Amino acid sequence: MSYLSVGLVATLWCVFAASAWSKLRSRAAQRAFADSLRPLPLLPGRLVGPAAAAVTGAEAAIVLGLGWSLVAALAGWPGARAVATLVLLVTSLLLAVLTTGVVLAVRRRTGARCACFGAAERPLGRRHVVRNGLLLAGVAVGLVDAIVGSAHRPAPAGAAVAVLAGVLGAAVLIRLDDLVELFLPIGTAPPAAPTHHET
């Protein structure tokens, strides 16, 4: 596994770990996530609850798979590439489904809110499409490396730097909404000027 792939897998692990934890930490959090799916034009109402549970379970499984793949690659365990390929394929499928829902919600202006990492406070927008696109690109790079890349074991120092970079990248993606609002705040309309009536 290359250092780039090590960093990408670390990024994906952090992102999916944060996402899964935000849904698994309580029943209320899981219900809130299910409620955030209702405006999406993908599922009838009766399937929203099961779909939310399936997404949460898939995210938890991906976290376990990515974690094992990363440890196996760094330790030089046999079968690491095969498992990494399978986990990244599953990750790409889940991201593709979620991205499709986000794109449809944005295009149809459903008003659906992002509950990717907890409370659904902000409506889905183009930045969420971009974020998912970046994650899909990372998965694609990781898949190519897992299939055709070299099988050498990364050096500990280089792997540590790659993991740190991956964690920092994940932090940016997870807090993307806050960063966008910090650097590109939504302007508020100036107060209306008082009207003067002639007497």
Secondary structure, 3 states (H helix, E strand, C coil): CCHHHHHHHHHHHHHHHHHHHHHHCCHHHHHHHHHHHCCCCCCCHHHHHHHHHHHHHHHHHHHHHHHHHHHHHHHCCCCHHHHHHHHHHHHHHHHHHHHHHHHHHHHHCCCCECCCCCCCCCECCHHHHHHHHHHHHHHHHHHHHHHHCCCCCCCHHHHHHHHHHHHHHHHHHHCHHHHHHHHCCCCCCCCCCCCCCCC
